[in-house]
Amino acid sequence: MWAYESVFYQIYPLGLCGAPFDNDGIPEHRILKILDWVPHIQKLNCNAVYFSPLFESDSHGYNTRDYRKVDVRLGTNEDFAGVSKALHDKGIRVILDGVFNHVGRGFWAFQDLIKNRENSPYKDWFYINFGGNSNYNDGFWYEGWEGHFDLVKLNLKNEQVVQHLFDSIRSWVEEFEIDGLRLDVAYCLDPDFLKRLRDFTSGLKEDFFLVGETLHGDYKRWMNDNACHSVTNYECYKGLHSSLNSMNLFEIVHSLQRQFGPENWTLYKDMHLLSFVDNHDVTRVASILKDPKHLKLIYALMFGMPGIPIIYYGSEWGVKGDKKDGDPALRPAFDEPEWNDLTDYIAALAHAERESRAMQYGAFKSLVLTNKQCIFEREIGEDRVMIAVNADTEEYRADFNARAGRAHDLITGETFDFGGGLRIPPCRALVLQPY
């Protein structure tokens, strides 16, 4: 699967392109701005882009009005087809947000329901009780997503709903040549719908990739041969920053052992979860880490651990944003991409990821672990990489069986000698290839 060998870049187009939060109905070709970002994405060594909601919506994109039409605030279907072609021409895959659990109140079928009530041919597309009322005083009750009544839950057991969604996906493949979908709130989706979606998309395009948004629980419920190829690894997302902030690397390594370790009870060995340090829903990593010197370390851990790495636009040069300031603070507009020392480092990690079978497919094994240091290896066949992290302000010497005399750092090109122990400089992460 191509996705297992990729480094993803996430763009929230309504934010990056500077669209107004509420849909003002004024057509603007803002999505064409992404064309100027294609060289940046290439230079960052990313070869896949995940676009957060793109289609016509009431406001933030997850309250869809029309699955067949690019949001008027961003432009036209033709505009996005051009963006997708520009990315594909550079060997960059494209996946879109599949928001199938719910729609917005502005969704055309729900508007018909408001108008025609019991006589609407779409009344069974939703979960309706005409004997109740809604927060919007519609004169009927309906189920919203987790109590948010601006997000109207779809009835995914209704065949007309399923076919409307599938026809929409087919149109995205035909118009935009998309390579996959990120499924919003996949943990809410009906398992039968997920199975049908997997079968349908597999028939549309070879290696069509499905990654589901999941938070807690056993990820195998949504990541298996009858559902998604991958899911979001929120357990390790939390462990990555929490371990560094508390100077307790046991937390993240415990999660990695639990998920990917060599023991028979390991949960997700040989599976490829989506690894991230931030996204459009959570505080930016530059705002959540207590020590700015740990920014490079967290990215080294994220790229080094098993999984598919994804970078959220702007975070590659250290943009800050706090969830407490509202979602728009996490999804800002930028005139153009920036580049600094952190960006250089992440680009080097992405290059190493794409060139190393060990980093893509290698088994996980913990070699050294203290509160402030960890060394783990990824190995497949003859290909072996070690990730050595020292979060302390002092140099650390690690004595362990490296099974090699020397190694070179895939990021800096430096040579390290294992004789007398591996010396890790303060606040450094080494991505070592032993020889």
Residue pairs with C-beta under 8 A, 6 or more apart in sequence:
1 207
1 209
1 229
1 272
2 48
2 93
2 179
2 207
2 209
3 48
3 93
3 180
3 207
3 209
3 211
3 229
3 230
3 272
3 308
4 272
4 308
4 360
4 361
5 354
5 360
6 46
6 47
6 48
6 93
6 308
6 354
7 44
7 45
7 46
7 47
7 48
7 308
7 309
7 310
7 311
7 350
7 353
7 354
8 46
8 48
8 49
8 50
8 95
8 274
8 308
8 309
8 310
8 311
9 41
9 44
9 46
9 48
9 49
9 50
9 310
9 311
9 313
10 49
10 50
10 52
10 279
10 280
10 310
10 311
10 312
10 313
11 34
11 37
11 49
11 50
11 51
11 52
11 313
12 52
12 61
12 280
12 313
12 331
13 19
13 30
13 31
13 34
13 51
13 52
13 53
13 54
13 74
14 52
14 53
14 60
14 61
14 71
14 73
14 74
14 331
15 280
15 328
15 330
15 331
15 332
15 333
16 33
16 34
16 37
16 313
16 331
16 332
16 333
16 334
17 30
17 31
17 33
17 34
17 74
17 333
18 30
18 33
18 333
19 28
19 30
19 71
19 73
19 74
20 73
21 59
21 60
21 328
22 58
22 59
23 56
23 57
23 58
23 59
23 65
23 71
23 72
23 73
23 106
24 73
25 72
26 72
26 73
27 72
27 75
27 76
28 72
28 73
28 74
28 75
29 74
29 75
29 76
29 79
30 73
30 74
30 75
31 54
31 70
31 74
31 75
31 79
31 80
31 83
32 75
32 79
32 82
32 83
34 83
35 82
35 83
35 86
36 336
37 337
38 86
38 87
38 90
38 92
40 337
40 339
41 49
41 87
41 90
41 92
42 90
42 92
43 339
43 347
44 311
44 316
44 343
44 346
44 347
44 350
45 347
45 350
45 351
45 353
45 354
46 92
46 311
46 350
47 91
47 92
47 93
47 354
48 92
48 93
48 94
48 95
48 179
49 87
49 92
49 93
49 94
49 95
50 95
50 96
50 97
50 182
50 310
51 94
51 95
51 96
51 97
52 61
52 97
52 280
53 60
53 61
53 62
53 64
53 71
53 97
53 99
54 61
54 70
54 71
54 74
54 80
54 96
54 97
55 61
55 64
55 65
55 66
55 67
55 68
55 69
55 70
55 71
56 64
56 65
56 66
56 69
56 70
56 71
56 72
57 63
57 64
57 65
57 71
57 104
57 106
58 65
58 104
58 105
58 106
58 150
59 104
60 327
61 71
61 97
61 99
62 97
62 99
62 102
62 104
62 151
62 184
63 102
63 103
63 104
63 105
63 106
63 150
63 151
64 99
64 103
64 104
64 107
65 103
65 104
65 106
65 107
65 108
66 107
66 108
67 164
67 165
67 168
68 168
68 171
69 77
70 76
70 77
70 79
70 80
74 80
77 175
77 176
80 176
81 175
81 176
84 94
84 176
84 177
84 178
85 177
87 93
87 94
88 94
88 177
93 179
93 180
93 209
94 176
94 177
94 178
94 179
95 178
95 179
95 180
95 181
95 182
95 209
95 211
96 172
96 176
96 178
96 181
96 182
97 181
97 182
97 184
98 169
98 181
98 182
98 183
98 184
99 184
100 154
100 156
100 165
100 183
100 184
100 189
100 193
100 197
101 145
101 153
101 154
101 156
101 184
101 185
101 188
101 189
102 144
102 145
102 151
102 152
102 153
102 154
102 185
103 109
103 110
103 151
103 152
103 154
104 110
104 150
104 151
104 152
105 111
105 136
105 149
105 150
105 152
107 152
109 120
109 122
109 125
110 122
110 125
110 126
110 152
112 120
112 121
112 122
113 120
113 122
113 123
113 125
113 126
113 128
114 138
117 123
117 130
117 139
117 140
118 130
124 155
124 158
124 160
125 154
125 155
125 158
125 160
125 161
126 142
126 143
126 152
126 153
126 154
126 155
127 142
127 143
127 153
127 155
128 140
128 141
128 142
129 140
129 141
129 142
130 139
130 140
131 140
131 141
132 140
132 141
133 139
133 140
133 141
134 140
134 141
134 142
134 149
135 149
136 149
142 149
142 152
142 153
143 152
143 153
144 150
144 151
144 152
144 153
145 151
145 153
145 185
145 188
154 161
155 161
156 162
156 189
156 190
156 193
157 190
157 192
157 193
162 193
162 196
166 197
166 200
169 181
169 200
169 201
169 204
170 204
172 178
173 204
173 205
179 205
179 207
179 208
179 209
180 201
180 208
180 209
180 210
180 211
181 201
181 208
181 209
181 210
181 211
182 211
182 212
182 213
183 189
183 194
183 197
183 210
183 211
183 212
183 213
183 228
184 213
185 213
186 194
186 212
186 213
186 214
186 222
186 228
186 231
187 212
187 213
187 214
187 215
187 217
187 221
187 222
189 212
189 222
191 221
191 226
191 227
194 212
194 222
194 226
194 227
194 228
195 226
195 227
197 210
198 210
198 225
198 226
198 227
198 228
201 208
201 210
202 208
209 229
209 230
210 227
210 228
210 229
210 230
211 228
211 229
211 230
211 231
211 232
211 274
211 308
212 222
212 223
212 227
212 228
212 230
212 231
212 232
213 231
213 232
214 222
214 223
214 231
214 232
214 234
215 232
215 234
216 234
216 235
218 267
219 231
219 233
219 267
219 268
219 271
219 273
220 267
220 268
221 227
222 228
222 231
223 229
223 230
223 231
223 268
223 271
223 273
229 272
230 271
230 272
230 273
230 274
230 308
231 273
231 274
232 273
232 274
232 276
233 259
233 273
233 274
233 275
233 276
233 307
235 255
235 259
236 252
236 255
236 256
236 259
236 273
236 275
236 305
236 307
237 275
237 276
237 277
237 282
239 251
239 252
239 254
239 255
240 252
240 277
240 298
240 301
240 302
241 277
241 285
241 288
241 289
241 298
242 248
242 251
242 252
243 249
243 250
243 251
243 252
243 253
244 289
244 290
244 291
244 294
244 297
244 298
244 391
245 288
245 289
245 290
247 371
247 372
247 391
247 392
248 371
249 369
249 370
249 371
249 372
249 373
249 374
249 389
249 391
250 369
250 371
252 301
252 374
253 366
253 369
253 374
253 376
256 305
256 306
256 364
256 366
256 376
257 263
257 266
257 364
257 366
258 266
258 267
259 266
259 267
259 268
259 273
259 306
260 266
260 268
260 269
260 305
260 306
260 363
260 364
261 269
261 364
261 365
261 366
262 363
262 364
262 365
268 306
269 363
272 306
272 307
272 308
273 306
273 307
273 308
274 307
274 308
274 310
275 302
275 303
275 305
275 306
275 307
275 308
275 309
275 310
276 302
276 309
276 310
276 312
277 285
277 298
277 299
277 302
277 312
277 315
278 284
278 285
278 288
278 312
278 315
279 310
279 312
280 312
280 327
280 330
280 331
281 323
281 327
281 330
282 288
282 323
282 330
283 321
283 322
283 323
283 324
283 330
284 312
284 314
284 315
284 319
284 320
284 321
284 322
284 330
285 295
285 298
285 315
286 292
286 295
286 315
286 318
286 319
286 320
287 320
287 321
287 322
289 295
289 298
291 427
292 318
293 427
294 391
294 427
295 318
295 342
296 342
296 345
296 429
297 389
297 391
297 427
297 428
297 429
299 342
299 345
299 346
299 349
300 349
300 387
300 389
300 411
300 429
300 431
301 387
301 389
301 429
302 309
303 309
303 349
303 350
303 352
303 353
303 359
303 431
304 359
304 376
304 378
304 385
304 387
304 429
304 431
305 364
305 376
305 387
306 362
306 364
306 378
309 349
309 350
309 353
311 346
311 350
313 334
313 337
314 332
314 334
316 342
316 343
316 346
316 347
317 337
317 338
317 339
317 340
317 342
317 343
318 340
318 342
319 332
321 329
321 330
321 332
322 329
323 329
323 330
345 411
348 410
348 411
348 412
349 411
349 431
352 359
352 385
352 410
352 411
352 431
353 359
353 360
356 362
356 378
356 383
356 385
356 410
356 433
357 380
357 381
357 383
358 378
358 379
358 380
358 383
358 384
358 385
359 378
359 385
361 380
362 377
362 378
362 379
362 380
362 383
362 384
362 385
363 378
363 379
363 380
364 376
364 377
364 378
365 376
365 377
365 379
366 374
366 375
366 376
367 375
367 376
367 377
367 386
367 400
368 374
368 375
368 388
368 398
368 400
369 375
372 390
372 391
372 392
372 396
373 388
373 389
373 390
373 391
373 392
373 396
373 398
373 424
374 387
374 388
374 389
375 386
375 387
375 388
375 389
375 398
375 400
375 422
376 386
376 387
377 384
377 385
377 386
377 387
378 384
378 385
378 386
378 387
379 385
384 433
384 434
385 410
385 431
385 432
385 433
386 402
386 407
386 430
386 431
386 432
386 433
386 434
387 429
387 430
387 431
387 432
388 398
388 422
388 424
388 429
388 430
388 432
389 424
389 428
389 429
389 430
390 396
390 424
390 425
390 426
390 427
390 428
390 429
391 427
392 426
392 427
393 426
393 427
394 426
395 423
395 424
395 425
395 426
396 423
396 424
396 426
397 420
397 421
397 422
397 423
397 424
398 421
398 422
398 424
399 421
400 422
402 418
402 422
402 434
403 434
404 418
404 434
404 435
405 417
405 418
405 419
405 435
406 415
406 416
406 417
406 418
406 434
406 435
407 415
407 416
407 418
407 432
407 433
407 434
407 435
408 414
408 415
408 416
408 432
408 433
408 435
409 415
409 416
409 430
409 431
409 432
410 431
410 432
410 433
411 430
411 431
416 422
416 423
416 430
416 432
418 434
424 430
